[in-house]
Amino acid sequence: MPELPEVEALALDLRGRLSGRAITNVHLAAFSALKTYDPPASALDGTLVDDVTRHGKFLDISASGLHLVMHLARAGWVRWRDEVPTLPPKPSNKSPMAARIVLDTPEGQQAPSGLDVTEAGTRKSLALYVVRDPADVEGIARLGPDPLADAFTIDVLRRILADAGRAQVKGVLRHQGTIAGIGNAYSDELLHAARMSPFKPASSLSETEVETLYAAIRDVLGAAVARASGKPAADLKGEKKANLAVHGRTGQTCPVCGDTVREVSFADSSLQYCPTCQTGGKPLADRRMSRLLK
């Protein structure tokens, strides 16, 4: 799933490609992906792109006072095409295509360029919104603070953890209404950097642990954004995977201590961690609501 660093880099890449360009058509291939009806998608036809920004994990293309907002969910992505086909994409349950954004034709080119919005797999969760204000998207309106914003201070994190009570710290980091932009992968990475169990109760952190977690949030996410910035969209997934320390690395060696990275599986997701770095050498039971084995 694209998270804050990838969506930030994607916004930067698309800003350079789209700013000042005209949107000529938005073709929907998966009609269920469009979650709004007023204004219609056709209202974007003929608009000029002003900017491309990010709200948490939401991508926002602003054009002539309207906003095309995307949430790429678990398996969605945006692919740049120097030339798009003449015929619009056909709706198909077998195709990953969700929508195509057709831009004006650059000088010296025979065909328009554009973006393909795709979603792999059968679980279709990608969402598109055409709105007058990004806050009209409920998911954006409910977002917590951005962890890389200046306003996200250690006092803000301290209050978030205290308010979360006995909730597990990994779940607190992932909850978009609490902190915006951190998902399953980077919550694993932050907790590994902070040398903290994913199941530690949020309100139980000592002052030193709060400071360590805050530093990990700023450092890990900041470094990921710096690595991804300036890379084209096609390279971002590989960039993310290549630099993860524990997430998605079950059975491999922890790059910090050399222990074996372990996994806890849930119904529709999993987490990865290093026992030596994070749980005092004790493996976590691989079941929902796991506790440290005694």
Buried (B, 14 or more C-beta within 10 A) or exposed (E): BBBBBBBBBBBBBBBEBBBEBBBBBBBBBBEEBBBBEEBEBEBBEEBBBBBBBBBBBBBBBBBEEBBBBBBBBBBBBBBBBEEBEEEBBEBEEEEBBBBBBBBBBEEEEEBBBBBBBBBEEEEBBBBBBBBEEBEBBEBBEEBBBBBBEEEBEBEBBBEBBEEBEEBBBBBBBBBBEBBBBBBBBBBBBBBBBBBBBBBBBBBEBEEEBBBBBBBBBBEBBEBBBEBBEEBEBEEBEEBBEEBBBBBBBBEEEBBBEEBBBBBBEEEEEBBBBBBBBBBEEEBBBEEEEBEEEE
